[in-house]
Amino acid sequence: MQPGRTSLAVCMMVAAAFLNSLDAVIVRLLAGDVHPLMIGFFRSFFGLLVVTPWIVSRVDLKASPYRVLHVVRAGLKLASLVALFVAFAHAPLADATAINFTMPMFLVLGAWLVLKEHVGISSVAGIVAGFIGVMIIIRPGASGFDQWLLFALAGAVLTAASQLMLRRMALRDSADRLVAWNLIATVPLGVIVMLPVWSMPTWSQLGLLAMQGALGALNMTLITRAFGMAAASVLAPLDFLRLPVVALMAFSFFAEVPAAQTWIGAAVIIGAAIIGTRGMTWRRKPPVDKP
């Protein structure tokens, strides 16, 4: 890897961390007025609008060997987004973000149980430590137990399931087609699930939803390009920048101050994710699939 390209990739990942944090802020601003199922639809719809020119000009959709699996993966991806949006709407943003960092551990666990990938001792230790970190933040049984954080945990599980499908599908399909088909399939699914809760958003709410969709598409583009320019071992830890950025934005917009156990639990989860994923040997590096 050329140093210049690596530096540019690092800058892209830092920018993506800020964009991802803005996503959480927008969801909180819309909370109570726009249902999470509607947020999930509009995020996918406006995101698809942004990348449609790229899909039309560069992606051969008909060449994909999959059809039903694209729909299944899109359903998992949409469900993971909605679960995370519910957590962002009701739970402290830093707590929800920290819990969502458990996704790599569920990915390793699923690859071991479902894909029969080799798992080392460090991966097992990372998974165990990660769940300890979750318990520190959620504090089940304590008076401060926040049940909304369980949605962030569910979002991490669903994202890991989507990633497992992506790893298998990437063996026979291109990264561009996998990304494009996922965006295309998510929109009609989003229409179906949000119809029972539909209410017309105001123009200001539509503006925020359009911004969220555009930022989500840009975030995906930045991460995909970054991982194509530099080693994953250099870039993957930068995803954890989301936590301090989210904490700063939550304080600035909503006067939220993360509790001490949030930082302690997050440190345990981040360390566990790094240790656990390093102990895993993947058959093939998959295309990037971020929320």
N, C-alpha and C positions, 0 to 999 in steps of 0.2 A: 504494500500500500504506500502511495506517495504521501509525504508529510502534509503537503498542501491540501490534498483531497481529504485526508483524515481530519485536519483542522476544520475544513468546511463542513464535514459530516458532524463533527462535534457541535458546531454552531447550529446546525439544523436540528439536532436533538434537543439542545437547550431551548430553541425557539418552540419546538413541539411541546416541551414541558409547560411553557407559558400558555400556549394555545389550549392545551388540555385542561389547565387550571381555569381558564376563562369559561370553558364548557361547564364546569361545576358551578361557577358563579352565575351563569345564565340560567341554569336549571333552578337554582335557589331563588333568583329574581322572579321566575315564572311560577314558583311553587304556590299552590293554593288557588291559582287562577287558571292554569292550564294543566290538564291531567297528564301524568307521565306517559301514558299510552299515546297521547297526541304529540307530546314532545318527541317520542321515539319515531313516529311517522314523519313529522315535519323535518327532523334532523336528517333522516334518510332521503326524503324527497328533495330538499334543497341541496343536500350533498350530491345527489345524483344529477341535478341540474348543472351543478358546477363542473362535473367531470364528464358530462355527456359528449362535448366536443372531442375529448381525448378518446373516449370509447369508440365513437363513430370513425375517427381517423386512424386509430392504431390497433384496435382489438378485433380479432376474428372470432366472434361469439359462437358461430356455428361449429367451429373446430373442437369445441369442448366435448370430451367423452361422457360428461355427466349432465344430468338434468334434475332428477329428483334430489340428489345429494346437494345440489346448489340450494334448493329450497329448504332442505332440512338445516343446512348450515346457516342460511339466512335467518331462519326461525330462532336458532340458538343465539345468533348474534343480536337479533332484535330483543330477545328476552333478557340477555345480559345487559344491554343498554338500559332497558326499562327498569330492571332491578337496581342498577346503579343510580339511575335518576331518582328513584324512590328514596334511596339512602341519602343522596345529595339534598333532596327536598326537606327531609325531616331530621337527619342526624348531623352532628358537627362535621364540616367538610373535611377537616384534617383526619378525623377518625375514620370516615368512610374511605378516604383515599388510602390510608395506611392499611386498612383491611383488604382493599382491592389489590394490594401488592402480593397477596397470597396466591394469585393466579399461577405464577411459575411453579409453585409447589404442587398445586392440583394438576398442572400439566405433566410434571414428572411422575406423579402418582398414577395418573391415567395412562401415561405411556408405558409404565411398568405393568399395570394390571390389564390394560386393553391391547396395547400394541406389542407387549412382551419385549420391550426394550430393556437393555442391560442397565441395572441401577447399582451404583456403588454404595459403600457405607456412608460416604459423605452426603449422598442424596437422602438416605433414610434419616440421618441425623438432622439434615436441613428441614425435612418435612415435620419431624417431631418438634424442633425448635420453633418453626413457623407457627404451629398450632398453639404453642405456649405464648408466643407473641400476641396471637389473636385473643387468647383468654385474658391477657393483661389489659388489652384495650376494652374488650366487651364486658369483662367482669360479670360473668353469669352468676346469678344468685345475690349479687350485691344490690344495695339500694339505688345505685346509679346506673343499673343495667339499662341499656338503650336497645330495644328490640329492633329499631330501624336499621341498626348496623348489620343485622342478619341478612338484609337485602344486599348490602355490599359484598358479604361473603357469598351469597347466592350468585351475584354477578360475576365474581371471580371463578366460581365453579363452572358456570355456563360459558364463560369466555374460554376457559381451559378445554371444555368439550368441543367448542368450535375450532380451537387451534389443533386439537387432535385430528379432527376431520380434515383440516387444512393440510396437515402433514401427510396424510395418506393420499389425498387428492392431488397434492403437488407432485407426486411421483409420475402422474400421467397427464397433467395439465400445466399450462404456463401461469406464471404469477399474475400477468396482466388479465388473463381471462378469469382467474379465480376472484380477483378484486372486483372486476367489472360485473360478473354474474352475481356476486354477493350484494352489490349495491342495487342492481336491477331487481333481484328477487325480494329484497327487503321492503321495497316500497309497496307492492300490492299486499304483502303480509301486514304491513303497518296499517294500511287502509282497513283491512278486515277487523283487526283487533281494536282499532280506535273508534269504529263506528258506534258501538254502544255508549261511549262516553263523549261523543262529539258535541262541541259547542263552538260557535264561531269566535275565533280569537280577535282581539282588537288589533288595530293597525300597529300599535307599539309592540304588542306581543308577537305579531307576525314578523316585525322587524328583528326582534331578538331571535326568533326561531330561524329566520333566514340567515342571520349572522352565525348562529350556532352550526347550521348545516354547512355553510361556506368554510368556517373555521375547522370543522371536522374533516372536510375534504382536503383542506390545506395541510392539516396535521398528518393525515394519512400519507399525503404526497411527500412531505418532508421526511417522515420516518422511513418510508420505502426507499427514497433516494439515498438517505444517509446510510442505510444498511447495504446499499449497493456500492458504496464508496469506501467503507472502512470495516474493519473486523467487528463482529458482533461482541467479542469480549471487551472491546473498547467502548462500544456504544450502549450496550444493554444496561450497565449500572447507571447511566445518565437518566434513565427513566425515573429513578428515585428522586430526581430533582423536583418532581411534581409535588412532593409533600411540603417542603419549605415554601414553595411558590403558592400552593393552595392555602397554607397556613397564613401567609402574608396577605393574600387577597381576602380570605375569610375575616381577618382582623380589620382590614381596610374597609370592606363593604358592610360587614355584619357585626363587627366588634366581637368576634369569636376569638377566644384565647385557648389554645389546646392545653389540656391537663397534662400533668407530668407523666401519667401512665400512657398517654398517647405517644409521647416521644420515646419512652422506654420500650413499649410494645412495638412501635414502628422500627426502632433500631434492631430489635430481635428478629422481626419479620424480614427486614432488608438483608441482614446478615445471613439469615436462614435461606433466603431466596438465592443469594450469591453462592453460598456453599452447596446448596442442593442442586442447582442447575449445572454447576461445574462438575458434579459427579455423574452427570448423565452423558452418554454417548449416543448422539443422534445419527440415524442412517443418512439423513440428508437435511441440509439447512432449508427450512420452508420460507415462503414469502412472508413478509411482515403483515400481520392482521391486527391492527390496533382499533380500540373503540373510538 
